[in-house]
Amino acid sequence: MAGLFRRLRKSRNQCLAEEVDRSTRWLQSTVITAHGTDAIVPETVDACVVVLRAWSAYMTRWAEEG
């Protein structure tokens, strides 16, 4: 029974990491498109993308280890 719960938790962890990655890629794509259309993109938004990419990488490692 404990093995089942570990697999379920791992699956939930992996789903969360995938969702973070998907969201990060979506935001990054949106920012790249905005830059390409000469829209104003605040530096804080660019910085946010960098932070989210780092968090996404962390979450992926966390899900694999968990």
N, C-alpha and C positions, 0 to 999 in steps of 0.2 A: 504494500500500500504506500509506503514512503517513496518508493521508486516512481509510482504513478504521480504523486504530488510534485516530485522533483521535475518530472517531465512536463507537467502542466505549468509549473512555475517557469521553467526554461522556455517553454513555448510563449508564455505571456511576456517574458523578458525579451525574447527575440521579436515578438510582435511590436513591442514598444520601441525597440531599437530601429526596426524597419520604418515605423511611423515617424520617428525623429529624422531618419535619413531622408525619407520621402518629403517631409515638410521642408527640410533644409535645402534639398535640391530644387524644390518649387520656388522658394524664396530667392535662391541664388539665380535661378533662371529669370525670375521677374526683375531682379536688379540688373542683370546683364542686358535684358531687353530695354529697360529704362535708360541705361547708359547709351545703348545703341540708338535710341530715339532722341537723344540730347535732353531728356527730362532731367529735372533737378533731383539728385539723389543725395540726401544728407550723408555726411561722413559717418554719422552714428549708425546709419542703416548698413553701410558697407562694413563697418566694424562688427555689427551684429551678425552679418553673414559669416564672418571669420570665426566668431565665437560659436555660432551654431554648428559650423563644420567641425570644429574641435570637439564640441559636445557630442555630435553624431558619431565621430570616431571613438570617443570614450564609451558611449552607450553600446556600440557594436562589440567592443572588447569586453565590456561588462556582461553582455548577454551571452557571449561565447564562454566566458569563465564561469558564469552562474549555472 
